[in-house]
Amino acid sequence: MEFRVVQGDIAAQSADALVNAAGTSLQMGSGVAGALRRAAGRGLNEEAVSKGPVDLGEVAVTDAYDLDADYVIHAAAMPHYGDGQATAESIRDATRNTLETADELGCESLVIPALGCGVAGFDIEDGARIIAETIAEYDPETLSDVRCIAYSDDEYATVDRVTGTVRSSE
């Protein structure tokens, strides 16, 4: 599947579904979760928490509230905050389950951050490679616009370079 890397604030993106880099409790704290929570309004965190906890690598779906999307897919690539770090397996599972869920919802567009990286403690280069490989291997039913989003200049440069390597090796 074709996908691209964009830079910016995930909460400012327009898509059928935006992906929250969640912990298993689905409590929306800082980073991607904080940006989505602040932009969506109070109901997003309350609904997310009501659907948790979920198993590591699993996802839950909520309304997007005031975000320019229909859904937020909360992908638990890391344990509850403070209870450990993301793993290659949890990132792979969370990415695959996100893509499958977006297809089940009939989504055409999806914006996904570097799940399990950043505050979750997984190396951004390794995490981006796992996410890019999982997206590249996925055979979509309805998805046609998948965007990997990076916030900072450094994160964008790394994710763009790694995904370019994955795409060229297909």
Protein Blocks (a to p, Z undefined) as FASTA:
>chain_A
ZZdddeddfklpccfbdcddddfklpacehjllmmmmmnojklmmmmmmmmccdehiacd
ddekjaccfbdcdddfbccehiaccdfklmmmmmmmmmmmmmmnopabdcdddehiajno
pafklmmmmmmmmmmmpccfklcbdcdddfblmlmmmmmmmmmmmmmmZZ
